[in-house]
Amino acid sequence: MSLLEQLTSDDDLTRLLAAEEAARTGGPELVDVLLDLALHDAAEVQITGGVAERWENVSDAAATGLGAVLARQGGLDDRVRHAVWDLTHDDERVSRLLCVLGDGYVPLRRELETSGEERLRLRALKAVLPSRAETDREVRRAFLDGLAGRPPGGAVRQILIACLADGGYPGSVAAARLKRIDDPAVAAAMASRVLVSDDEAYLATLVDYPYLLRYAPELRDPLEHLHRCASHARLGHVLGTVLSTARTAYPAEDPADDPAHGLDGVQRARLLREIVAWALCALGPAGSAGLRAWSAAPDDRTAAEWITDHDWFGTGAQADLLRAAISADVSRALTVEVVPGRPAELTRLAHLFTARQIRAGLDPLPPGRFSAMLTRERT
């Protein structure tokens, strides 16, 4: 069966593997079919077994394959130009395609940025989202300024939430724009940043989100702790205002004592990855080789092989967490305290807010070291 025939197979796995092979060896005769798959194939393929399976998207593989074929071909392909301007195609997939095609198609993205059509401009903005962590402050500023005046919903909302991870100017601008959105997912994302930020000016902007304690009431104790430690005048004022509100409880359908409640298998697998990542942040240099290997492995099977072959299990709490990760036991992983005391309390909140982001369909904001202000002992 030729590569072209494999790309048009009715079998999802066959198409996925063919798209990956096209990235390595495919020629220009595959451009049309790869472009069609990148824009329209919604199939997801399970690559490994178990609860913590890894899934691959055929459209993403096709976009990657197309990018490799076009790079070997050179120049802008008119078929791609026509596709990205075509409003009958899905905006998310067009943006993803432009992102994967990379620098060679920046001129095409620039054309969309200056279009008079709102959807085309948004396609261009979403295509550069993975570059939002650019180290050049002016690039980040220009990117966020490009969102000015756009309604903070849909894709703009997702971009703004992602920018919260940067802190500083991007994070503050994003938090200010998100202030008007009444959304539990936004509250969970903001709450997760409160746990890891030491910038009191940025903390003031995060805490000023009017729905923070409505949807993240579990954050009240850390906020009271911050209130006692704060030296920044605005942060102290905002905390005083926020903490004066009545205590509330989160809706019963999302119990705080079980962050994984209601998550499907794929979501639980994602949460498990985040649990280990939060643990490694809390442990710092003390993180075990086993946990680092599990986190870095491309899939669960490889992780288990690495750790078993090298006998990296160790002992104590880190070993308990590692065994839970290898067995894909999310419930057990949630109970392990790798750093006892105050960090353990904050870790439970981090798990909770991460799970709420995942449940809402977001890529959760990345873990970080807990704020020094929050890890101080109470006075």
C-alpha positions in Angstrom: 0.0 0.0 0.0 1.4 3.4 -1.0 1.8 6.2 1.4 -0.9 8.1 -0.3 -3.3 5.1 0.1 -2.4 4.8 3.7 -3.2 8.5 4.3 -6.7 7.9 2.9 -7.3 4.7 4.8 -10.4 4.2 6.9 -8.2 3.1 9.8 -7.2 6.0 12.2 -3.9 4.4 13.3 -2.9 3.8 9.7 -3.5 7.5 8.8 -1.6 8.6 11.9 1.4 6.5 11.1 1.3 7.5 7.5 1.3 11.2 8.4 4.3 10.6 10.6 6.1 8.8 7.8 5.2 11.6 5.4 7.1 14.0 7.7 10.2 11.9 7.1 10.0 10.8 3.5 6.9 12.4 1.9 7.0 14.3 -1.4 4.9 17.1 -3.0 2.3 14.6 -4.2 1.0 14.3 -0.6 0.4 18.0 0.0 -3.3 18.0 -0.9 -4.2 15.0 1.3 -2.1 16.1 4.2 -3.7 19.6 4.1 -7.2 18.0 4.0 -6.3 15.8 7.0 -4.8 18.7 8.9 -8.0 20.8 8.5 -10.7 18.1 8.8 -9.5 14.8 10.5 -10.8 14.8 14.1 -9.6 11.3 14.9 -7.6 10.7 18.1 -5.5 7.5 18.4 -4.5 5.7 21.6 -0.8 5.0 21.4 -0.2 3.2 24.8 -2.5 1.1 27.0 -3.7 1.6 30.5 -5.6 4.3 32.2 -2.8 6.9 31.7 -2.8 6.3 27.9 -1.3 8.8 25.5 -3.4 10.0 22.6 -2.3 11.4 19.3 -4.4 13.6 17.0 -4.3 12.7 13.3 -4.8 16.3 12.3 -1.8 17.4 14.3 0.3 14.7 12.8 -0.8 15.6 9.3 0.0 19.3 9.9 3.5 18.3 11.1 3.9 16.0 8.0 2.7 18.8 5.7 5.1 21.2 7.3 8.0 18.9 6.6 7.0 18.3 3.0 6.6 22.0 2.4 9.9 22.8 4.0 11.6 20.4 1.5 9.6 21.9 -1.3 10.4 25.6 -0.4 8.4 28.7 -0.9 4.8 29.5 0.0 2.3 27.0 -1.3 -0.9 28.6 -2.8 -3.0 25.7 -1.6 -2.1 26.6 2.0 -2.7 30.3 1.3 -6.2 29.6 0.0 -7.0 27.3 2.9 -6.0 29.7 5.7 -8.2 32.5 4.1 -11.2 30.2 3.7 -13.7 31.0 6.4 -15.4 27.6 5.9 -12.5 25.9 7.7 -12.3 25.6 11.5 -10.4 28.5 13.0 -8.6 26.4 15.6 -7.3 24.0 13.0 -6.2 26.8 10.7 -4.3 28.5 13.6 -2.7 25.2 14.6 -1.6 24.6 11.0 0.0 28.1 10.8 1.8 27.5 14.0 3.2 24.1 12.9 4.3 25.5 9.5 6.5 27.9 11.4 8.8 30.7 10.1 8.4 29.9 6.4 4.7 30.9 6.6 5.1 34.0 8.8 4.4 36.3 5.7 1.1 34.6 5.3 0.3 35.0 9.0 1.2 38.7 8.7 -1.4 39.0 5.9 -4.1 37.6 8.2 -3.0 40.0 11.0 -3.8 43.0 8.8 -7.1 41.6 7.4 -10.3 43.5 7.9 -12.0 40.2 8.9 -12.0 39.6 12.6 -11.8 35.8 12.4 -8.8 36.0 10.1 -7.0 38.3 12.5 -7.8 36.0 15.4 -6.4 33.0 13.5 -3.1 34.8 13.2 -3.1 35.7 16.9 -3.8 32.2 18.0 -1.1 30.8 15.7 1.5 32.7 17.7 0.2 31.7 21.1 3.0 29.1 21.7 5.5 32.0 21.3 3.9 34.1 24.0 6.7 33.3 26.4 9.2 35.1 24.2 11.9 36.6 26.4 11.7 39.9 24.6 9.5 42.1 26.8 8.4 44.2 23.8 7.3 41.1 21.8 5.1 40.1 24.7 3.8 43.6 25.1 3.0 43.9 21.4 1.2 40.5 21.4 -1.1 41.5 24.3 -1.6 45.0 22.9 -2.9 43.2 19.7 -5.7 41.8 21.8 -6.9 45.2 23.0 -10.5 45.9 22.1 -11.3 42.2 21.4 -14.1 40.7 23.5 -12.4 38.6 26.2 -14.2 35.4 25.3 -13.6 32.2 23.4 -10.0 32.0 22.0 -9.1 35.4 23.5 -10.1 34.1 26.9 -7.8 31.1 26.5 -4.9 33.2 25.4 -5.3 35.6 28.3 -5.5 32.7 30.8 -2.3 31.3 29.3 -0.5 34.6 29.7 -1.2 34.5 33.5 1.8 32.1 33.7 4.2 34.8 32.6 3.5 37.2 35.5 4.9 40.7 35.1 3.5 42.9 32.4 1.8 40.1 30.4 0.3 38.5 33.4 -1.0 41.8 34.9 -2.5 42.9 31.6 -4.2 39.5 31.1 -5.5 39.4 34.7 -7.0 42.9 34.3 -8.7 41.9 31.0 -10.1 38.7 32.6 -11.5 40.7 35.6 -14.8 41.2 33.8 -15.3 37.4 33.1 -17.5 35.5 35.6 -16.0 32.0 35.0 -14.9 29.2 37.4 -12.1 28.2 35.1 -10.6 31.7 35.2 -10.9 31.7 39.0 -9.0 28.3 39.2 -6.3 29.6 36.9 -5.9 32.9 38.9 -5.9 30.9 42.2 -3.1 28.6 40.9 -1.0 31.7 40.2 -1.6 33.2 43.7 0.0 30.1 45.1 3.3 30.6 43.2 3.7 34.4 42.9 6.1 36.5 45.0 5.4 39.7 43.1 3.1 41.6 45.4 2.0 44.0 42.7 1.0 41.1 40.5 -0.7 39.4 43.4 -2.8 42.5 44.0 -4.1 42.3 40.4 -4.8 38.5 40.7 -6.6 38.9 44.0 -8.7 41.8 42.7 -10.5 39.3 40.4 -14.1 39.8 41.8 -15.1 36.1 41.5 -12.0 34.6 43.1 -13.5 33.5 46.4 -16.9 32.6 44.8 -15.3 29.9 42.7 -12.1 29.2 44.7 -13.3 29.6 48.4 -10.5 27.2 49.5 -8.1 30.0 48.8 -9.3 32.1 51.7 -6.8 30.7 54.2 -3.8 31.4 52.0 -5.2 34.9 51.3 -5.5 35.5 55.1 -1.8 34.4 55.4 -0.8 36.8 52.6 -2.7 39.6 54.4 -0.6 39.2 57.5 2.7 39.2 55.4 1.9 41.8 52.7 4.1 44.9 52.6 2.6 46.3 49.3 0.0 48.9 50.1 -2.4 48.0 47.2 -2.1 44.3 48.0 -3.0 44.9 51.6 -6.0 47.0 50.6 -7.3 44.5 48.0 -6.9 41.6 50.4 -8.8 43.5 53.1 -11.7 44.1 50.7 -11.8 40.5 49.4 -11.5 38.9 52.8 -14.4 41.0 54.2 -16.8 39.0 52.0 -18.9 36.2 53.5 -17.5 32.7 53.3 -18.9 30.4 50.6 -18.6 26.8 49.6 -17.9 25.5 46.1 -20.8 23.7 44.4 -21.4 20.2 45.6 -20.9 18.7 42.2 -17.2 19.5 42.4 -16.2 18.3 45.9 -13.0 19.9 47.2 -12.0 16.6 48.9 -11.7 14.8 45.6 -10.1 16.9 42.9 -10.3 14.1 40.3 -14.1 13.8 40.7 -15.8 13.7 37.4 -12.7 13.6 35.2 -12.5 11.0 32.4 -9.6 8.8 31.8 -7.6 11.2 29.6 -8.2 14.0 32.1 -7.1 11.9 35.0 -3.9 11.0 33.1 -3.2 14.7 32.6 -3.9 15.4 36.3 -1.5 12.7 37.3 1.3 14.3 35.2 0.5 17.7 36.9 0.6 16.1 40.3 4.1 14.8 39.7 5.2 18.1 38.3 3.9 20.0 41.3 5.8 17.6 43.6 9.0 18.1 41.7 8.6 21.9 42.0 8.0 21.6 45.8 11.0 19.2 46.2 13.4 21.3 44.1 16.9 19.7 44.0 15.7 17.0 46.4 13.4 15.5 43.7 14.3 11.8 43.1 15.7 10.5 39.8 12.7 8.2 39.5 10.2 11.0 39.6 12.2 13.1 37.2 12.5 10.2 34.8 8.7 9.4 35.0 8.0 13.1 34.3 10.4 13.3 31.4 9.5 10.0 29.7 7.6 10.2 26.4 5.0 7.7 27.5 4.0 5.6 30.5 5.5 2.3 29.2 8.9 3.9 28.6 8.7 5.5 32.1 8.1 2.2 33.8 10.9 0.5 31.9 13.4 3.3 32.7 12.5 3.2 36.4 12.4 -0.6 36.7 15.7 -1.1 34.8 17.5 1.4 36.9 15.7 0.6 40.2 14.9 4.2 40.7 12.0 3.6 43.1 13.8 4.6 46.3 12.0 4.8 49.6 9.6 7.1 51.5 7.0 9.5 50.1 8.7 10.1 46.8 8.7 6.3 46.2 5.0 6.2 47.1 4.2 8.9 44.6 6.3 7.2 41.9 4.5 3.8 42.4 1.2 5.6 42.2 2.2 7.3 39.0 3.4 4.0 37.4 0.2 2.3 38.3 -1.8 5.3 37.1 -3.5 5.5 40.5 -4.6 9.2 40.6 -6.4 8.8 43.9 -3.4 7.4 45.7 -1.1 10.1 44.1 -3.3 12.8 45.5 -2.8 11.6 49.1 1.0 11.5 49.0 2.8 14.3 50.9 6.3 14.6 49.5 7.0 17.8 51.5 5.0 17.8 54.8 3.6 20.8 56.6 2.6 24.0 55.0 3.8 22.9 51.5 1.5 19.9 51.7 -1.5 22.1 52.4 -0.6 24.3 49.4 0.0 21.2 47.2 -3.6 20.0 47.9 -4.9 23.4 46.7 -2.7 23.3 43.7 -4.1 19.9 42.8 -7.6 21.2 43.2 -7.2 24.3 41.1 -5.3 22.3 38.4 -8.1 19.7 38.2 -10.7 22.4 37.8 -8.8 23.9 34.9 -8.6 20.4 33.3 -12.3 19.8 33.9 -13.1 23.0 32.1 -11.1 22.0 29.1 -8.1 24.2 29.6 -4.4 23.3 29.5 -3.6 23.9 33.2 -1.1 26.6 34.0 2.3 25.2 34.7 3.4 24.3 38.3 5.9 26.4 40.1 7.7 26.9 43.4 5.2 28.0 46.1 5.4 31.6 47.1 7.8 32.3 49.9 5.2 34.4 51.6 2.8 31.4 51.7 5.4 28.9 53.0 6.3 31.0 56.0 5.1 29.7 59.3 2.0 31.5 60.6 2.7 34.2 63.1 
